[in-house]
Amino acid sequence: MISPILPPELKAALDAKLQGFSRTDAAQRSQKISTAYRAGGGSGTIKSEADALAYALARMPATYAAVAASLSALAEIAPDFAPETLLDVGAGPGTASWAAAEAFSSLQDFTLLDANTVLSRLALELARDSTRLADCRYLPGDAAANLAEVSQADLVVASYIVGELAESDQRKLAETMWAKARHALVVIEPGTPAGYARILALRQQLTELGAFVAAPCPHEKSCPLVAPDWCHFSQRLPRSQAHRQIKGAEVPFEDERFIYLALTRTPPASRVARVLAPPDIGKAEITAKLCTKDGVELARVPRRDKAAYASARRWRWGDAVMSES
Ligand SMILES: C[S@@+](CC[C@H](N)C(=O)[O-])C[C@H]1O[C@@H](n2cnc3c(N)ncnc32)[C@H](O)[C@@H]1O
């Protein structure tokens, strides 16, 4: 599991850009951007260098944490996966590329695609200070159109972009991304019922094309959850003082809710259960909601089964774990 915290080079590059940037101005801009997102709009409201910086300050730590957790889940299931080339679709400030560089030391070649010029510029400026990303390529314009022109990459990542597209464009982009993924595709979306629904649709579309699910699900069958139940995960990360200032937040951490899907061209070597909610640690037993290859189950681990109980005490929401079934 890689750290959910921005790597020191990225943090330093962001801090340098934030020198002299008024927190009040950043707060107002990030508020405007969040309001546009909540109203169903996309990153079209990010129009200036200051907007891009406000977006990065407000959202990059959290989306980085979600991508880091998702890529870690893939690396855990496919420990031999050593991608050399990456396509970061809807890269924005380059968040997923930075996380992928941390998750896979094998990566050498990074291509970022995005339609937003000010976010692209910021991504390139931040990448200049990176040992790994300094030579990255940035393809401006519509990602689906640009993808059609590029070579396959070992790993394709799309973080928080699918929800910005119309439904028919989501399907088209999914198909193109899969076509360009030599070994794996990872898609991350906000942990909301709508984000979950988009991930489910993409999962169905691409498993029909032969994709295997490496994580979070231990199978390619239909999702066994029955509405109103749904699936998402949560990553806790520390809030910087600047982040607290612009968000008007009191607590020194935030919890990013997200949902992801890691697809591979070859079946994963193991099929482990996934913890779908925070386990309940009771006096007599631990109960945990698990997604197993045979469906969803409420696992009960009694305290008298000492070894199993000790191991279940370490289970966290989102973990891949060995279950009895
Ligand atoms: C919410 S941001 C996420 C950025 C980044 N991946 C992250 O996780 O921080 C969504 C990004 O998708 C980009 N985007 C949306 N539609 C696009 C399209 N059709 N082609 C290329 N980029 C697109 C936006 O410009 C924006 O940078």
The ligand as an SDF file (V2000), in Angstrom:
LIG
                    3D

 27 29  0  0  0  0  0  0  0  0999 V2000
  -12.2550   16.2040  -11.7730 C   0  0  0  0  0  0  0  0  0  0  0  0
  -10.9080   16.4630  -12.8650 S   0  0  0  0  0  0  0  0  0  0  0  0
   -9.8340   15.1430  -12.3630 C   0  0  0  0  0  0  0  0  0  0  0  0
   -8.4120   15.4140  -12.6700 C   0  0  0  0  0  0  0  0  0  0  0  0
   -7.4240   14.3500  -12.2250 C   0  0  0  0  0  0  0  0  0  0  0  0
   -7.5780   13.1240  -12.9630 N   0  0  0  0  0  0  0  0  0  0  0  0
   -7.5170   14.0900  -10.7440 C   0  0  0  0  0  0  0  0  0  0  0  0
   -7.9030   12.9950  -10.3550 O   0  0  0  0  0  0  0  0  0  0  0  0
   -7.1920   14.9890   -9.9720 O   0  0  0  0  0  0  0  0  0  0  0  0
  -11.5180   15.9020  -14.4100 C   0  0  0  0  0  0  0  0  0  0  0  0
  -10.6020   16.1910  -15.5570 C   0  0  0  0  0  0  0  0  0  0  0  0
  -11.1300   15.5930  -16.7330 O   0  0  0  0  0  0  0  0  0  0  0  0
  -10.9160   16.4790  -17.8090 C   0  0  0  0  0  0  0  0  0  0  0  0
  -11.8600   16.1760  -18.8910 N   0  0  0  0  0  0  0  0  0  0  0  0
  -13.2050   16.1540  -18.8410 C   0  0  0  0  0  0  0  0  0  0  0  0
  -13.6980   15.7920  -20.0520 N   0  0  0  0  0  0  0  0  0  0  0  0
  -12.6560   15.5960  -20.8670 C   0  0  0  0  0  0  0  0  0  0  0  0
  -12.5040   15.1870  -22.2190 C   0  0  0  0  0  0  0  0  0  0  0  0
  -13.5710   14.9260  -22.9770 N   0  0  0  0  0  0  0  0  0  0  0  0
  -11.2700   15.0690  -22.7260 N   0  0  0  0  0  0  0  0  0  0  0  0
  -10.1800   15.3400  -21.9740 C   0  0  0  0  0  0  0  0  0  0  0  0
  -10.2480   15.7110  -20.6890 N   0  0  0  0  0  0  0  0  0  0  0  0
  -11.4630   15.8330  -20.1310 C   0  0  0  0  0  0  0  0  0  0  0  0
  -11.1270   17.8540  -17.2150 C   0  0  0  0  0  0  0  0  0  0  0  0
  -10.5470   18.8620  -18.0050 O   0  0  0  0  0  0  0  0  0  0  0  0
  -10.4750   17.6840  -15.8460 C   0  0  0  0  0  0  0  0  0  0  0  0
   -9.1180   18.0140  -15.8660 O   0  0  0  0  0  0  0  0  0  0  0  0
  1  2  1  0
  2  3  1  0
  2 10  1  0
  3  4  1  0
  4  5  1  0
  5  6  1  0
  5  7  1  0
  7  8  2  0
  7  9  1  0
 10 11  1  0
 11 12  1  0
 11 26  1  0
 12 13  1  0
 13 14  1  0
 13 24  1  0
 14 15  1  0
 14 23  1  0
 15 16  2  0
 16 17  1  0
 17 18  1  0
 17 23  2  0
 18 19  1  0
 18 20  2  0
 20 21  1  0
 21 22  2  0
 22 23  1  0
 24 25  1  0
 24 26  1  0
 26 27  1  0
M  CHG  2   2   1   9  -1
M  END
$$$$
